[in-house]
Amino acid sequence: MKKLMIVYMLLIGTFVLYVYNTHLRDSPANAWNAQGLQGEITETYVMVTFQSGMDFWKSSLKGFEDAAQLLNVSVEYRGATQYDVQEQVTVLEQVIAKNPAGIAITAINSPEIADTINKAVDGGIPVVLFDSQVPGSKASAFVSTNNYNAGVTAAHEMARLLDQAGEVAVVTLENQLNHQERTAGFADTIRGSYPDIRVVTVVDGKGDRLASKEAAGEIMANYPDVSGIFVTEANGGVGIGEAIRLEKKIGDVQVISFDTDKRTLDMIEEGIISASIAQGAWNMGYWSLHFLFHLQHDLTEQQIMESPGISTLPQYVDTGVTVVTKANVKNYYAQ
Amino acid sequence: MKKLMIVYMLLIGTFVLYVYNTHLRDSPANAWNAQGLQGEITETYVMVTFQSGMDFWKSSLKGFEDAAQLLNVSVEYRGATQYDVQEQVTVLEQVIAKNPAGIAITAINSPEIADTINKAVDGGIPVVLFDSQVPGSKASAFVSTNNYNAGVTAAHEMARLLDQAGEVAVVTLENQLNHQERTAGFADTIRGSYPDIRVVTVVDGKGDRLASKEAAGEIMANYPDVSGIFVTEANGGVGIGEAIRLEKKIGDVQVISFDTDKRTLDMIEEGIISASIAQGAWNMGYWSLHFLFHLQHDLTEQQIMESPGISTLPQYVDTGVTVVTKANVKNYYAQ
């Protein structure tokens, strides 16, 4: 009987230890006192996009999912299929109705979207913007590429390719703010840092492969000495590549494009496009989820200091860019 | 005996469950497969500063410590006592010699410091810069206030205080980049957005209370209609406050200062300083630790994709600013 008692006591002791240990880790009343950063699998964070089939969003979603796996929370992906304000408002309304733990949204810039975002924020749902800014929204942070700096990076790469001398042209989307910024960063840097390179023309490629192909043909006809073209988006990059192939100017005109869709990467492998500016799409999704998690769990200075006036999350994150060339292009194909 | 066997089996079963459960949580071979974000208490992250007694660093260190507590890792604080390049190099060398898990440094801008930082990076120690940039360093990210935007915020606050009309002056530190940026953000915004406000003069307060007090006296003598002064650092703010008290112009000249040291907060309570621009010092430390932890544990896209060309951390984080006024000043006193 004595032996049995010892065994019972050991059994009870181990059990108590087990429960205590489990309790300690699983039920932090206050996340600041928890050991490690971890949520509940029932917490659902939603990523909302427009033109929801775009390759670019897939990389952002991968980052969002990777962060969720680390933090033991769930994610959903919802998007407007088109570039359509009303469709995105509807999608966002549906997401809000489910009261998720947080929303990361890349939004069409419009007052209606800003109003709907503010409805979520006012209702206590954490919201973070990524990739594109929405003036007038009450979202807590903005995670994106600094487009002016991306243009600066493109300018330095162009100067490297041209041995710091020559004539260059820019093909862009004239009415879009982020493309204006890319163009300004490029042109300012060429003018400021490379006296022997001249920006001879800036034309509108309309974000379209064929329009950009045509524009590139005209540039090469009007400026026969042009030795570089910077194009601020990927469709145009492919069109310009086609024009250069047609004119048999591969290697004579260096093309720097933007982003890393498959057709761009293929043209880099082929040597038609010399370089492309890759954005930190994965980081946009990854850090958006971290930020939303911090808001959801009150893991901010405001909470510690009990100071409603003090800002909580960082205001802006520049996820940076990298330059894709033939040397590293293999790394950028989807795994 | 049968009963005893059952008890033994239960005992062994519970024990196995306990060990399995503990093992699952404590020894993730790969952090990406772990449940929750958590390090080891033996991992030591070091914050390195100059003028190590400054109040501002205390807030940053608090954020650094709060993040470490969440992630179950350790921190140390080391700093050069003076604004002295050689002293900071020595401190940094000592920190590197201990091979810490990561270094967050606010550094004096000098090639020697950049070289020492690069020694750490080349030796495999993650390094993140906060508050001040060091051109030429290989640090993985930079976390700071966007000083131009801070100047923009100050301009809008000044316009609000002056009902969008009047003469204003700026007192700054002429040779410091971050102060030039604050001044430019302020002046550009006033010129661009407020046609009835005029920036009448920009003078050097030398970062000094007495020099700034004297400068403010001269401004009020030379421009008797001046109704606002923006000062880009805290010592000058106190000096200007003293000049205004001396001239009995409290309320007639609105002062907007920078940062939240105790003398500034006291003058806001007193009504001599109308507002101050508070930086996100806590967030600088907090997110620096998160970034270092991510590098130390290979929690970056590069690691997932096995793609050495792809950027890992976001390049830049703007921690943002908030405006301190009489209405919320109580929240900013050290707790």
Interface residues (C-beta under 8 A of the other chain):
Chain A: K3 L4 V7 Y8 L10 L11 T14 F15 L17 Y18 N21 T22 R25 A31 W32 A34 Q35 G36 L37 Q38 G63 D66 Q69 L70 L71 N72 V143 N146 A278 G280 W282 N283 Y286 W287 H290 L299 E301 I304 M305 E306 S307 P308 G309 I310 S311 L313 P314 Q315 Y316 V317 D318 T319 G320 V321 T322 V324 A327 N328 N331 Y332 Q335
Chain B: K3 L4 V7 Y8 L10 L11 T14 F15 L17 Y18 N21 T22 R25 A31 W32 A34 Q35 G36 L37 Q38 G63 D66 Q69 L70 L71 N72 V143 N146 A278 G280 W282 N283 Y286 W287 H290 L299 E301 I304 M305 E306 S307 P308 G309 I310 S311 L313 P314 Q315 Y316 V317 D318 T319 G320 V321 T322 V324 A327 N328 N331 Y332 Q335
